[in-house]
């Protein structure tokens, strides 16, 4: 029975003894059902045994990951492609603290999560009981909100609030600390479930005068550009953004997490901007006189030198989070609203007088003259850019693409032909190595009918490859592309550039046989170590029915270019030919 305010009626005293009671664990499961939770990602332990006993019935499918951090990243992958909160349940102490990296990652990238951490029984809290950790204090800076349940009757209400907070406004993680004894205590009543969150106000709709201001600023501009960030993808507004850009013929620059908000194939798409962005994007950011920012927070990878960023431009910033307005880049017009609703309002205006043909042609000329490019392979090392391009062709640009963090992440951003929101699954703000494989798994659970590819480096792969253990268990058919250069590639590239080639602990002295490692998990391995078998092996691997590990050997000295050195303005790109 769903214990909703509609279905639940307080029993009278005469019938109370005959009323069915509910344990805290049962209330939790039912609350998950009420919230239409598809999966729980988790790892059991002593403090959550009452909950796991309730999970035994299988009313909500549970995915046993091999590490708590992997559970959170899997939930992030699920959340990124569905927009729904990913759900995690772990035990107390080290089980809970192992989730902190994933929670911080979700907070940085505005990913909705509900993370339930076990806690020691209430009488033991604050007394250094076995496996006690103060998760409320630890997670306060890295969550939208956190709770500790102190009364079993409050479980449904708190779950409802947690899901609402996680999935509305600027999305993010919510932690619920769940003492062990709460799971076994019984109740015949529940607290009222009506949402009452004073101080939590969300504005989604722009004002008419704000839309008119945007139109007027476009009319007065000669060199407008659009900067589309993660907020566009979170709002599922890729169609609206693409329509707006094409209606007004305004070029579009993406952030890393904004990729897919306009198709890679659209002529107006200039590429990713920032540290490893395209020449066309970074020059547009430099030369524009109007910058319309939808859902980007102007982070330091985009605006490494804020004082010299779009310094001749009027800035319009549309963001659902008021804290981001004027935080880094001074804003001429700040609009606190949902990106999709703002774009829908803008599309209602006529556009013929607002098209800036000369600027449009200039930006497209830069794009044609200075595309992303790489040298043809001259030895047995594979060009990672070529491999990613070919995988883009194999998958027709339709795959859900998860990445780890490092050089391969940037190559994917540059060369995979993303089409729409929800395709790129990567760690942006926190830059979490080990993210790729579990996140890809979470995405595959969400969309089992879609092709899911995980691009990982040999460094990040060795942090979370244990999650491969569940691939065959759930028929989780993902393709893991291991870009192997025998080093921490991005660290090594920076040491090469800025530390006089003093490669301090960035090159692996030895590595396991990744093919044998993959085989031990029952995952078919494919080795690509020569150029003449790149395409044929990739064809074979992607035709394989089941999960696969594709190891691609690349040069340890292959750099990511172009590059804007840290602290430099966007136009000071290196590696542009």
TORKEZA-919527 format. One record per residue (C-alpha): residue number from 1; x, y, z; chain; residue in one letter. Coordinates in pm, whole numbers, plus 32768, in hexadecimal, padded with zeros to 4 digits. Example, Ala and Ser with C-alpha at 12.3 -4.5 7.8 and 13.67 -1.06 7.14 Angstrom:
# residues 2
SITE nuro   c1   c2   c3 ketor titor
SITE    1 84CE 7E3E 830C     A     a
SITE    2 8557 7F96 82CA     A     s
***
This chain:
# residues 577
SITE nuro   c1   c2   c3 ketor titor
SITE    1 8000 8000 8000     A     x
SITE    2 8084 8156 7FA5     A     x
SITE    3 807D 822B 80DC     A     x
SITE    4 8016 8371 803E     A     x
SITE    5 7F4B 8481 80DE     A     x
SITE    6 7E2B 840C 8008     A     x
SITE    7 7E45 829C 805B     A     x
SITE    8 7EA6 82B2 81C8     A     x
SITE    9 7D9C 82EA 82D2     A     x
SITE   10 7DEA 830C 8442     A     x
SITE   11 7D4A 81E1 84F4     A     x
SITE   12 7C69 821F 861D     A     x
SITE   13 7CC8 8198 8774     A     x
SITE   14 7BDA 8074 875B     A     x
SITE   15 7C77 7FEA 8621     A     x
SITE   16 7DE0 8051 8658     A     x
SITE   17 7E3F 7EFF 86E6     A     x
SITE   18 7DC6 7E55 85AB     A     x
SITE   19 7E75 7F47 84C1     A     x
SITE   20 7F97 7EC4 83F5     A     x
SITE   21 80E0 7F57 8462     A     x
SITE   22 8203 7FB9 8385     A     x
SITE   23 8374 7FA9 83D3     A     x
SITE   24 8458 80C4 8370     A     x
SITE   25 84F2 7FE5 8266     A     x
SITE   26 839B 7F9A 81D4     A     x
SITE   27 8341 8109 81D1     A     x
SITE   28 8483 8152 8118     A     x
SITE   29 843E 804F 800B     A     x
SITE   30 82DB 80C8 7FDE     A     x
SITE   31 8355 822F 7FC9     A     x
SITE   32 8446 81C9 7EB5     A     x
SITE   33 8325 8123 7DFF     A     x
SITE   34 8253 825E 7E28     A     x
SITE   35 8371 8323 7D8A     A     x
SITE   36 8380 822B 7C68     A     x
SITE   37 84E8 81CC 7CAD     A     x
SITE   38 8568 80E5 7B9C     A     x
SITE   39 86AB 8071 7C42     A     x
SITE   40 8767 8085 7D88     A     x
SITE   41 88E2 8085 7D64     A     x
SITE   42 8987 8019 7EA4     A     x
SITE   43 8A60 7F4A 7F87     A     x
SITE   44 89E6 7EAA 80CC     A     x
SITE   45 8A7B 7EAB 8228     A     x
SITE   46 8A1B 7E81 8393     A     x
SITE   47 8969 7FCE 83C2     A     x
SITE   48 8880 7F9A 8299     A     x
SITE   49 8831 7E28 82C6     A     x
SITE   50 86C6 7E7A 8322     A     x
SITE   51 86A6 7F36 81DA     A     x
SITE   52 8749 7E24 8110     A     x
SITE   53 8662 7D26 81AE     A     x
SITE   54 8545 7DF6 8122     A     x
SITE   55 85F3 7E07 7FD0     A     x
SITE   56 85F3 7C89 7FC9     A     x
SITE   57 8490 7C89 7F40     A     x
SITE   58 850E 7D37 7E07     A     x
SITE   59 83FA 7E3A 7DF2     A     x
SITE   60 8501 7F33 7D80     A     x
SITE   61 8623 7E98 7CBC     A     x
SITE   62 8772 7EB7 7D6D     A     x
SITE   63 88C0 7EC1 7CB8     A     x
SITE   64 89E2 7E46 7D8D     A     x
SITE   65 8B0F 7F0D 7D1C     A     x
SITE   66 8C6C 7EAF 7D8A     A     x
SITE   67 8CBE 7FF6 7E3B     A     x
SITE   68 8BEC 810A 7ED4     A     x
SITE   69 8C8D 8213 7DF6     A     x
SITE   70 8C2B 813E 7CCC     A     x
SITE   71 8AC5 8136 7D4D     A     x
SITE   72 8AB1 82B2 7D52     A     x
SITE   73 8B4E 82D7 7BF8     A     x
SITE   74 8A5B 81D4 7B6E     A     x
SITE   75 893B 8298 7C06     A     x
SITE   76 89CC 83D4 7B66     A     x
SITE   77 89D7 832A 7A13     A     x
SITE   78 886C 82C3 7A3C     A     x
SITE   79 880A 8423 7AA8     A     x
SITE   80 88C7 84CF 798E     A     x
SITE   81 880B 8417 787C     A     x
SITE   82 86B3 840E 7920     A     x
SITE   83 86A4 8555 79E2     A     x
SITE   84 8618 848B 7B06     A     x
SITE   85 86CF 846E 7C53     A     x
SITE   86 87BD 834B 7C6D     A     x
SITE   87 8793 828A 7DB3     A     x
SITE   88 88AE 8201 7E89     A     x
SITE   89 88A5 813A 7FCD     A     x
SITE   90 89E6 80EF 808E     A     x
SITE   91 8A46 8091 81EF     A     x
SITE   92 8AD8 816D 82FE     A     x
SITE   93 8C3F 81D6 833D     A     x
SITE   94 8D28 8180 821B     A     x
SITE   95 8C01 811E 8143     A     x
SITE   96 8B75 827B 816A     A     x
SITE   97 8CC1 8332 814E     A     x
SITE   98 8D0E 8274 800C     A     x
SITE   99 8BEA 832C 7F6B     A     x
SITE  100 8C71 8489 7FAC     A     x
SITE  101 8D34 84A9 7E67     A     x
SITE  102 8C01 844A 7D9D     A     x
SITE  103 8B21 8534 7E63     A     x
SITE  104 8C13 8655 7E30     A     x
SITE  105 8C22 85FF 7CBD     A     x
SITE  106 8AA6 860C 7CA4     A     x
SITE  107 8A9C 8757 7D5D     A     x
SITE  108 8B9B 87F0 7C6F     A     x
SITE  109 8ADA 8783 7B3B     A     x
SITE  110 8976 87B3 7BC0     A     x
SITE  111 8917 8642 7BB0     A     x
SITE  112 87E3 85D2 7C76     A     x
SITE  113 8831 84C1 7D72     A     x
SITE  114 8790 8438 7EAC     A     x
SITE  115 88A0 8390 7F77     A     x
SITE  116 8834 82CE 80A9     A     x
SITE  117 8952 828B 8199     A     x
SITE  118 8935 8195 82B6     A     x
SITE  119 897A 8212 8413     A     x
SITE  120 89B1 816C 8562     A     x
SITE  121 8881 8148 8644     A     x
SITE  122 880D 8290 86D9     A     x
SITE  123 888D 8251 883E     A     x
SITE  124 89EB 821E 87AD     A     x
SITE  125 89FB 835F 86E2     A     x
SITE  126 8B0A 8445 8761     A     x
SITE  127 8BAE 8335 8832     A     x
SITE  128 8CAB 82B2 8735     A     x
SITE  129 8BE6 8175 86FC     A     x
SITE  130 8C6E 8074 8608     A     x
SITE  131 8C63 80FF 84A5     A     x
SITE  132 8BD1 824C 850C     A     x
SITE  133 8C16 8379 8430     A     x
SITE  134 8B79 84D2 843F     A     x
SITE  135 8AEC 84DB 82E0     A     x
SITE  136 8A19 860F 8322     A     x
SITE  137 8B4C 86E2 8366     A     x
SITE  138 8C15 8642 824E     A     x
SITE  139 8B0E 8671 8142     A     x
SITE  140 8A80 87C5 819B     A     x
SITE  141 8B66 887D 80A4     A     x
SITE  142 8B2D 8782 7F8A     A     x
SITE  143 89B4 8751 7F8E     A     x
SITE  144 8881 8821 7F47     A     x
SITE  145 87FC 87A2 8092     A     x
SITE  146 882D 8686 8187     A     x
SITE  147 875C 85D9 828E     A     x
SITE  148 8783 84EF 83B3     A     x
SITE  149 8649 8428 83F9     A     x
SITE  150 85EE 842D 856A     A     x
SITE  151 8485 83B5 855D     A     x
SITE  152 8409 828F 8493     A     x
SITE  153 82C4 8345 8444     A     x
SITE  154 8385 844D 8381     A     x
SITE  155 841C 835F 827F     A     x
SITE  156 831A 8390 8168     A     x
SITE  157 8316 8509 8197     A     x
SITE  158 8492 8524 8192     A     x
SITE  159 84AE 8447 8060     A     x
SITE  160 83AE 851E 7FAA     A     x
SITE  161 8467 865B 8007     A     x
SITE  162 85B8 85C9 7FA5     A     x
SITE  163 8542 8568 7E49     A     x
SITE  164 849E 86BA 7E16     A     x
SITE  165 85D3 877C 7E7E     A     x
SITE  166 86BE 86A0 7DB3     A     x
SITE  167 85F6 86B9 7C71     A     x
SITE  168 857C 8822 7C6A     A     x
SITE  169 8624 896E 7C2A     A     x
SITE  170 879A 893F 7C0C     A     x
SITE  171 87A2 87C9 7C41     A     x
SITE  172 8891 8726 7D34     A     x
SITE  173 88CF 8619 7E39     A     x
SITE  174 880F 85EA 7F7E     A     x
SITE  175 8896 850C 8094     A     x
SITE  176 87B6 8458 818F     A     x
SITE  177 8867 83C9 82C0     A     x
SITE  178 87A1 8299 8335     A     x
SITE  179 87E6 820E 8496     A     x
SITE  180 87D9 8094 84AE     A     x
SITE  181 86C6 8084 85B4     A     x
SITE  182 85E1 815D 84DD     A     x
SITE  183 85D8 803E 83E4     A     x
SITE  184 853D 7F49 84DD     A     x
SITE  185 845A 802F 85A4     A     x
SITE  186 82E9 800D 8552     A     x
SITE  187 81D6 810B 8528     A     x
SITE  188 8067 8111 84CD     A     x
SITE  189 806C 827A 8460     A     x
SITE  190 8137 835D 8384     A     x
SITE  191 8177 84D0 838D     A     x
SITE  192 80B5 85A7 8294     A     x
SITE  193 8161 859A 8141     A     x
SITE  194 8102 86EE 80BB     A     x
SITE  195 823D 87A4 804F     A     x
SITE  196 8287 88CB 812F     A     x
SITE  197 83D9 895D 80DC     A     x
SITE  198 83E8 8AC8 814A     A     x
SITE  199 8506 8B7D 80A7     A     x
SITE  200 851C 8A8D 7F82     A     x
SITE  201 8499 8B57 7E5E     A     x
SITE  202 84DB 8B14 7CF1     A     x
SITE  203 849C 8C03 7BD7     A     x
SITE  204 8475 8B5B 7A85     A     x
SITE  205 83CC 8C62 79AF     A     x
SITE  206 8477 8D99 7924     A     x
SITE  207 83BD 8EE1 792B     A     x
SITE  208 833B 8F72 77E6     A     x
SITE  209 8410 90A8 7812     A     x
SITE  210 8547 8FCD 7835     A     x
SITE  211 84FD 8F1C 76ED     A     x
SITE  212 84C7 906D 7646     A     x
SITE  213 8617 90E3 76D1     A     x
SITE  214 86C7 8FB7 7638     A     x
SITE  215 8626 8FFC 74E6     A     x
SITE  216 8687 916B 74F8     A     x
SITE  217 87F0 9113 7551     A     x
SITE  218 8801 9021 742A     A     x
SITE  219 8776 9136 734B     A     x
SITE  220 8886 9226 73BA     A     x
SITE  221 89A1 9128 73A8     A     x
SITE  222 8A7F 90EE 727A     A     x
SITE  223 8B37 8FB8 72F6     A     x
SITE  224 8A58 8EE7 73D8     A     x
SITE  225 8AA6 8D85 744A     A     x
SITE  226 89F7 8C84 7520     A     x
SITE  227 8AAE 8BCE 7636     A     x
SITE  228 89EF 8A90 7689     A     x
SITE  229 8A46 89D9 77C8     A     x
SITE  230 89C8 88B6 7894     A     x
SITE  231 888D 8975 78F1     A     x
SITE  232 880A 894A 778F     A     x
SITE  233 8839 87D2 77A2     A     x
SITE  234 87A2 87BD 78FF     A     x
SITE  235 8672 8878 7879     A     x
SITE  236 8662 8787 774F     A     x
SITE  237 865D 88B6 766E     A     x
SITE  238 8741 884B 7552     A     x
SITE  239 8629 886A 744C     A     x
SITE  240 85CD 89C4 74C7     A     x
SITE  241 8736 8A3A 74D0     A     x
SITE  242 8779 89B6 7371     A     x
SITE  243 863C 8A5A 72EF     A     x
SITE  244 8693 8BA6 7396     A     x
SITE  245 87F7 8BA8 7311     A     x
SITE  246 8785 8B59 71AF     A     x
SITE  247 8663 8C4F 71B5     A     x
SITE  248 874A 8D6D 7210     A     x
SITE  249 8884 8CDB 716D     A     x
SITE  250 894E 8D02 72AB     A     x
SITE  251 8A84 8C22 72CD     A     x
SITE  252 8A8F 8B38 73F7     A     x
SITE  253 8BB0 8AE5 74E0     A     x
SITE  254 8B8A 89BF 75CE     A     x
SITE  255 8C25 8976 771C     A     x
SITE  256 8C91 880F 775C     A     x
SITE  257 8B4C 87BC 780F     A     x
SITE  258 8A85 8881 7710     A     x
SITE  259 8AEB 879D 75EF     A     x
SITE  260 89BE 870C 7540     A     x
SITE  261 88E9 8841 757A     A     x
SITE  262 8916 8885 7406     A     x
SITE  263 8973 8773 7310     A     x
SITE  264 8AE1 8753 72B8     A     x
SITE  265 8A76 8759 714A     A     x
SITE  266 89C4 88A9 715E     A     x
SITE  267 8A8B 89B6 70A4     A     x
SITE  268 8A4E 8AAA 71C3     A     x
SITE  269 8AFE 89C5 72BA     A     x
SITE  270 8C5D 8A4F 72E8     A     x
SITE  271 8CD3 8943 73D9     A     x
SITE  272 8D31 893B 7544     A     x
SITE  273 8DCE 8A74 75CF     A     x
SITE  274 8ED8 8AA1 76D7     A     x
SITE  275 901F 89F4 772D     A     x
SITE  276 900A 88E7 7620     A     x
SITE  277 8F01 898F 754F     A     x
SITE  278 8EFC 89D9 73DD     A     x
SITE  279 8F9C 8B09 733C     A     x
SITE  280 8E4A 8B7B 72B8     A     x
SITE  281 8DA9 8B66 7410     A     x
SITE  282 8EBB 8C16 74CD     A     x
SITE  283 8ED8 8D2B 73CC     A     x
SITE  284 8D5F 8D5C 73D0     A     x
SITE  285 8D6E 8D7D 754A     A     x
SITE  286 8E83 8E7E 7520     A     x
SITE  287 8DEF 8F4C 7405     A     x
SITE  288 8C7A 8F4A 7454     A     x
SITE  289 8BC0 9081 74BF     A     x
SITE  290 8A9C 8FC1 7554     A     x
SITE  291 8ABB 8E7B 7614     A     x
SITE  292 8977 8DC6 7669     A     x
SITE  293 89C3 8CC2 7770     A     x
SITE  294 88C4 8BB0 77A7     A     x
SITE  295 8919 8ADA 78D3     A     x
SITE  296 8A91 8AF7 78E9     A     x
SITE  297 8B3D 8B5F 7A29     A     x
SITE  298 8C6C 8C00 797F     A     x
SITE  299 8D5C 8B0E 7A27     A     x
SITE  300 8ED5 8B32 7A10     A     x
SITE  301 8EFB 8A2D 78FC     A     x
SITE  302 8E29 8B0E 781F     A     x
SITE  303 8E96 8C61 78A4     A     x
SITE  304 8FF6 8C27 7923     A     x
SITE  305 9032 8D9F 792C     A     x
SITE  306 8EE5 8E41 798E     A     x
SITE  307 8F6E 8FA2 796E     A     x
SITE  308 8FB9 8F66 77FD     A     x
SITE  309 8E87 8E92 77AD     A     x
SITE  310 8D95 8F20 76AB     A     x
SITE  311 8E07 9074 7726     A     x
SITE  312 8D5F 9138 760E     A     x
SITE  313 8C12 9084 7631     A     x
SITE  314 8ACA 90C8 76D8     A     x
SITE  315 8A79 8F93 77A4     A     x
SITE  316 8925 8EF3 77CF     A     x
SITE  317 8921 8DD8 78C9     A     x
SITE  318 87F2 8CF2 78E2     A     x
SITE  319 8810 8BFF 7A05     A     x
SITE  320 8723 8B4F 7AEE     A     x
SITE  321 8812 8B8C 7C11     A     x
SITE  322 8821 8CFA 7C7D     A     x
SITE  323 8970 8CBC 7D27     A     x
SITE  324 8A19 8C99 7BD3     A     x
SITE  325 89B4 8DF1 7B55     A     x
SITE  326 8ADC 8EE3 7B73     A     x
SITE  327 8BA5 8DDB 7C2B     A     x
SITE  328 8CCA 8DD6 7B37     A     x
SITE  329 8C77 8EAB 7A06     A     x
SITE  330 8BC3 8FFC 7A2F     A     x
SITE  331 8A68 8FE4 7999     A     x
SITE  332 89A4 90F3 78E7     A     x
SITE  333 885E 9031 78F1     A     x
SITE  334 882F 8F15 79E7     A     x
SITE  335 86F9 8E3D 79C4     A     x
SITE  336 86A2 8D38 7AC8     A     x
SITE  337 85D3 8C3F 7A07     A     x
SITE  338 85C7 8AEC 7961     A     x
SITE  339 868A 8ADF 781B     A     x
SITE  340 8577 8A2A 775E     A     x
SITE  341 8465 8B1B 77C1     A     x
SITE  342 8545 8C42 776A     A     x
SITE  343 8595 8BB5 7612     A     x
SITE  344 8428 8B67 75D0     A     x
SITE  345 83D0 8CD0 761B     A     x
SITE  346 84E5 8D51 7538     A     x
SITE  347 846F 8C78 7418     A     x
SITE  348 8325 8D35 740F     A     x
SITE  349 83CD 8E6B 7382     A     x
SITE  350 8407 8EB4 7213     A     x
SITE  351 8570 8E98 71AE     A     x
SITE  352 85A8 8F2D 7052     A     x
SITE  353 8638 9073 70D1     A     x
SITE  354 871B 8FCF 71CF     A     x
SITE  355 8800 8F04 70EF     A     x
SITE  356 896C 8F71 70E2     A     x
SITE  357 89E8 8EDD 6F99     A     x
SITE  358 8B4C 8F67 6F99     A     x
SITE  359 8B96 8EE7 70F8     A     x
SITE  360 8AF1 8D9B 70AE     A     x
SITE  361 8BCD 8D69 6F7B     A     x
SITE  362 8D05 8DD1 703C     A     x
SITE  363 8CCC 8CCC 714A     A     x
SITE  364 8C84 8BBB 704D     A     x
SITE  365 8DC1 8C19 6F91     A     x
SITE  366 8E8E 8BEE 70CF     A     x
SITE  367 8DEA 8A9C 7105     A     x
SITE  368 8E3C 8A29 6FA2     A     x
SITE  369 8F9F 8AB2 6FA6     A     x
SITE  370 9006 8A34 70FD     A     x
SITE  371 8F50 88EF 714A     A     x
SITE  372 8FC4 87F8 724D     A     x
SITE  373 90D7 8734 719E     A     x
SITE  374 91DD 862E 71E4     A     x
SITE  375 930B 85A4 7131     A     x
SITE  376 92E9 8464 706C     A     x
SITE  377 9376 8336 7122     A     x
SITE  378 94E0 82F3 70C6     A     x
SITE  379 952A 81CA 71A7     A     x
SITE  380 9479 80B0 7258     A     x
SITE  381 93D9 8198 7355     A     x
SITE  382 926A 81DF 7315     A     x
SITE  383 91E8 8341 72FA     A     x
SITE  384 90DB 8358 7408     A     x
SITE  385 902B 846C 7347     A     x
SITE  386 9008 8387 721A     A     x
SITE  387 8F83 826C 72F2     A     x
SITE  388 8E7D 834D 7392     A     x
SITE  389 8E15 83D7 723F     A     x
SITE  390 8DE5 8278 71BA     A     x
SITE  391 8D1C 820D 72EB     A     x
SITE  392 8C43 833D 72A9     A     x
SITE  393 8C03 82B4 714B     A     x
SITE  394 8BBD 8153 71C7     A     x
SITE  395 8AC1 81D3 72C4     A     x
SITE  396 8A38 82DF 71D9     A     x
SITE  397 8A6E 83DE 72ED     A     x
SITE  398 894B 8346 73AE     A     x
SITE  399 8A02 829C 74CD     A     x
SITE  400 89F3 82F8 7639     A     x
SITE  401 8B5E 834F 7677     A     x
SITE  402 8BFA 833B 77CF     A     x
SITE  403 8D5F 83A8 780B     A     x
SITE  404 8E5C 83A2 791B     A     x
SITE  405 8F32 84D8 7952     A     x
SITE  406 906C 8539 789A     A     x
SITE  407 90EA 8554 7737     A     x
SITE  408 8FF2 8459 76A9     A     x
SITE  409 8ED5 8529 773F     A     x
SITE  410 8F44 8658 7677     A     x
SITE  411 8F72 8590 7537     A     x
SITE  412 8E11 8508 755E     A     x
SITE  413 8D90 866B 7590     A     x
SITE  414 8E45 86DA 7455     A     x
SITE  415 8DFC 85B7 736C     A     x
SITE  416 8CC4 84F7 73CF     A     x
SITE  417 8B99 857C 7305     A     x
SITE  418 8A99 85B6 7419     A     x
SITE  419 8937 85F9 73A5     A     x
SITE  420 8860 864A 74D3     A     x
SITE  421 8849 8672 764C     A     x
SITE  422 888B 854E 7733     A     x
SITE  423 8996 84B3 7657     A     x
SITE  424 8AD2 8525 7705     A     x
SITE  425 8B06 848B 785B     A     x
SITE  426 8C40 851C 78F1     A     x
SITE  427 8CCE 85BB 7A28     A     x
SITE  428 8CF4 872E 79E9     A     x
SITE  429 8D19 87FF 7B22     A     x
SITE  430 8DCC 8709 7C05     A     x
SITE  431 8E89 864C 7AF7     A     x
SITE  432 8E66 84F8 7B9B     A     x
SITE  433 8F44 83E2 7B1A     A     x
SITE  434 8E96 8291 7B2A     A     x
SITE  435 8D49 832A 7AC8     A     x
SITE  436 8D28 8292 796E     A     x
SITE  437 8CE0 811E 7998     A     x
SITE  438 8BDE 8129 7AB3     A     x
SITE  439 8B35 825A 7A16     A     x
SITE  440 8B15 81A1 78CC     A     x
SITE  441 8A76 807E 7984     A     x
SITE  442 8978 8163 7A26     A     x
SITE  443 8921 81F3 78D0     A     x
SITE  444 88F5 8096 7841     A     x
SITE  445 8809 8035 795B     A     x
SITE  446 873E 816A 7906     A     x
SITE  447 873A 8126 7790     A     x
SITE  448 8784 7FB7 774B     A     x
SITE  449 871D 7FE3 75DF     A     x
SITE  450 8825 80EB 7593     A     x
SITE  451 8993 80C4 7539     A     x
SITE  452 8A6B 812F 7660     A     x
SITE  453 8BDF 8171 7639     A     x
SITE  454 8CD1 81B7 7753     A     x
SITE  455 8E17 8263 76F4     A     x
SITE  456 8F1B 823B 7806     A     x
SITE  457 908D 826E 7835     A     x
SITE  458 9174 816A 78CB     A     x
SITE  459 918D 8238 7A0A     A     x
SITE  460 901A 8261 7A50     A     x
SITE  461 8FD1 8100 79D8     A     x
SITE  462 90A5 8073 7AF1     A     x
SITE  463 8FD8 8131 7BF4     A     x
SITE  464 8E82 809A 7BAE     A     x
SITE  465 8EAC 7F76 7ABF     A     x
SITE  466 8E25 7E8D 7BCD     A     x
SITE  467 8CC9 7EFE 7B64     A     x
SITE  468 8CF7 7E29 7A2C     A     x
SITE  469 8C94 7D07 7B0E     A     x
SITE  470 8B25 7D5D 7AE3     A     x
SITE  471 8B23 7D7F 7968     A     x
SITE  472 8AC6 7C1A 7918     A     x
SITE  473 89EE 7BF2 7A4E     A     x
SITE  474 88F8 7CF0 79C2     A     x
SITE  475 8944 7CC4 784F     A     x
SITE  476 89CC 7E25 785A     A     x
SITE  477 8A48 7E43 76F5     A     x
SITE  478 8B34 7F6B 76FD     A     x
SITE  479 8C6D 7FA1 7631     A     x
SITE  480 8D97 8016 76FF     A     x
SITE  481 8E9C 80C6 762C     A     x
SITE  482 8FE4 80CC 76EA     A     x
SITE  483 90CD 81DA 7664     A     x
SITE  484 921A 8155 76E4     A     x
SITE  485 9351 8230 76DD     A     x
SITE  486 93FA 8195 780C     A     x
SITE  487 93E3 82DC 78C8     A     x
SITE  488 930A 83DD 7971     A     x
SITE  489 92F3 8490 7827     A     x
SITE  490 9272 85E7 7889     A     x
SITE  491 935B 85FC 79B4     A     x
SITE  492 947D 859B 78D3     A     x
SITE  493 9416 869B 77CD     A     x
SITE  494 941D 87B0 78CF     A     x
SITE  495 956A 8737 7958     A     x
SITE  496 95EF 873C 77F5     A     x
SITE  497 9573 88A0 77BD     A     x
SITE  498 95A2 8948 790E     A     x
SITE  499 969B 8876 79D5     A     x
SITE  500 97BA 8846 78DF     A     x
SITE  501 975D 86DC 7894     A     x
SITE  502 9790 8674 79FD     A     x
SITE  503 9699 8552 79EC     A     x
SITE  504 966E 8521 7B5F     A     x
SITE  505 959E 83E7 7B9C     A     x
SITE  506 94C6 8412 7A68     A     x
SITE  507 954A 82E4 79A7     A     x
SITE  508 94E8 8185 7A13     A     x
SITE  509 9612 80A1 7A50     A     x
SITE  510 9536 7F74 7A10     A     x
SITE  511 93D1 7F1A 79C0     A     x
SITE  512 92FC 7DE2 79C5     A     x
SITE  513 92A0 7D29 7889     A     x
SITE  514 9155 7DD6 784A     A     x
SITE  515 90E2 7CC7 775A     A     x
SITE  516 910D 7BBB 7865     A     x
SITE  517 906C 7C9E 7967     A     x
SITE  518 8F40 7CC8 7885     A     x
SITE  519 8F31 7B53 7845     A     x
SITE  520 8F2D 7B12 79BD     A     x
SITE  521 8DE7 7BD5 79CC     A     x
SITE  522 8D5A 7B14 78A5     A     x
SITE  523 8D6D 7C44 77C7     A     x
SITE  524 8DF3 7C12 7667     A     x
SITE  525 8F2F 7CD8 7621     A     x
SITE  526 8FA2 7D79 74DD     A     x
SITE  527 9104 7DFA 74B2     A     x
SITE  528 9157 7F0C 73B7     A     x
SITE  529 92CD 7F49 73A6     A     x
SITE  530 92FF 7F8B 7234     A     x
SITE  531 925C 807D 7144     A     x
SITE  532 9209 7F7C 703C     A     x
SITE  533 910C 7ED1 711D     A     x
SITE  534 906E 8002 71C3     A     x
SITE  535 8F2A 800E 70FD     A     x
SITE  536 8EFD 7E96 70D0     A     x
SITE  537 8F30 7E51 7243     A     x
SITE  538 8E44 7F68 72A9     A     x
SITE  539 8D40 7EDE 71B8     A     x
SITE  540 8D65 7D86 7251     A     x
SITE  541 8D59 7E05 73B7     A     x
SITE  542 8C1F 7ED4 7383     A     x
SITE  543 8B78 7DB3 72CB     A     x
SITE  544 8BC0 7CCD 73F2     A     x
SITE  545 8A88 7C74 74B7     A     x
SITE  546 8AE3 7CBD 761D     A     x
SITE  547 8BD0 7D9B 76DF     A     x
SITE  548 8D2B 7DD5 7654     A     x
SITE  549 8E73 7E76 76B5     A     x
SITE  550 8F28 7F19 7591     A     x
SITE  551 908E 7F76 75E4     A     x
SITE  552 9128 8077 74FC     A     x
SITE  553 929E 80B5 7518     A     x
SITE  554 92FB 8221 74E2     A     x
SITE  555 943D 82E5 74FD     A     x
SITE  556 949D 8357 765C     A     x
SITE  557 94F8 84A9 75C7     A     x
SITE  558 93B0 84EC 750D     A     x
SITE  559 9333 8643 7585     A     x
SITE  560 91D9 86DA 7592     A     x
SITE  561 91D7 880C 74B2     A     x
SITE  562 917B 8926 7497     A     x
SITE  563 91CB 8993 75F6     A     x
SITE  564 9199 8AD7 76B2     A     x
SITE  565 929A 8ADB 77CB     A     x
SITE  566 9206 8B11 7922     A     x
SITE  567 91D4 8C7F 7973     A     x
SITE  568 91EA 8CF0 7809     A     x
SITE  569 90D2 8D92 7741     A     x
SITE  570 9014 8CB7 764C     A     x
SITE  571 90B7 8D45 7514     A     x
SITE  572 9212 8CD6 7585     A     x
SITE  573 91EB 8B77 7500     A     x
SITE  574 9310 8A91 74C1     A     x
SITE  575 9311 897F 73BC     A     x
SITE  576 9239 8A30 72BC     A     x
SITE  577 92B6 8A02 7157     A     x
***
